[in-house]
Amino acid sequence: MPLQVKDIAYVRSGDKGDVCSVGLIARGPDEYRLLLASVTPEAVKALYGNWVQGEVECHPMDNLGALVVIMRNALGGGATKTLRLDQTGKSLGHALLHLPVRETVGQP
């Protein structure tokens, strides 16, 4: 079975209004390199499809070996407006753990 992000990183997610933020912390330096190659705005948008209506930003934090992913217009309008079961984005964060790990930047 191919590696998934869950095999190389830990996750913590949160929200503010209709924005979901997810922190992915690599288990080590080698895993951090793989994390940066695997978790891109394009990969995140492809994973969530129309659940994330806005932009996706990925912000590397080299000093921590972590990556912060910001998803805008991702929570169906926010906790007080959405009809989704998970109005706070916790499952959105955990779903990122199922992205496949790319061994190199050019790999699909």
Order of alpha helices (4+ residues) and beta strands (2+ residues): beta-beta-alpha-alpha-beta-beta-alpha
